[in-house]
Amino acid sequence: MRCNNFAILGPRGSRPLMKPWFVVLPLVAACLVSPSAAAQTPTRDVYVGVVDGKGAPVTDLTAADLSVREDGVAREVLKVAPATEPMQIAVLVDDSQAATDEIQMMRDGLTRFVDALRGKAEIALITFGERPTLLVDYTTDPAKLKQGIGRVFARSGAGAYFLEAVVEASRGFEKREAKRPVMVALMTEGLEFSTLYYQRVLEALEKSRAALHVLTMTGVTAASTDEVRNRNILVAEGTERTGGRRDQILAPSGIPDRMQQLADELIHQYVVTYARPETLIPPEKIDVTVKRPGVTTRARTRTAGRS
């Protein structure tokens, strides 16, 4: 489109006929918009964790290694880079009676987690035996966090209120306007006393845009009550939808290594930027895959808040 002449030539020898203003102005506006700006497609980011068969982070991925689909439609991957945005991590710790035999190993695992993430995240420590309790507010100070870890004891006769803890942590992320929220739960399969329906908790979790990671110690298994069923559905659905890790730990001695492994995965996450054309109805589902054999990819499967 040529934009340097808005006149219409009349008969030979006559003055040019000027276009009226209501014709000229739209043409001027069109010329002021560069072709690159007009053709620019909106982009979206998604955090992705990739580990090999031994659980170690895969650190050499490029845009050519990943594919992104939304509601089954392929999207163009524009950029893959290490995630450097500081994390805000709510660590939810089960200190109900069911955790009595695991408490020392839980402390060791929490300490390794805090040490690994030094300088890379703000961390809060929340227990949920008997009721959700904030032991340490968000901080980057390892000394404060370790003091809080030292105050983790099993509560005699107490059951767990895991669902309430997830809701409270989710609301906390919203109030803080957390840029990269992460929720890590270290829990048992003991009694669950929460009366919340799992769907309500999922809604709060997804609204916060946090990724939920759950490490569960097997052993003490509670009866199949409505509360336990709601907890189990939340763990399964919440980790899958938000791109979190879900681990079953068979022996307490395995807790420290799993917490270290989780910290390493978080530290080595990628941020994947992809193109998403404007649509009247935003997509609901996202599928991120890596074109390499033998690796595990973790990324949210629901577009957060349909944004």
Secondary structure by P-SEA (a helix, b strand, c coil): ccccccccccccccccccccaaaaaaaaaaaacccccccbbbbbbbbbbbbccccccccccccccbbbbcccbbbbbccccccccccbbbbbbbccccccccaaaaaaaaaaaaaaaccccbbbbbbccccccccccccccaaaaaaaaaaccccccbbbaaaaaaaaaaaaaaaacccbbbbbbbcccccccccccaaaaaaaaaaacbbbbbbbbccccccccaaaaaaaaaaaaaaaaabbbbbbbccccaaaaaaaaaaaaaabbbbbbbbbccccccccbbbbbbccccccccccccccccc
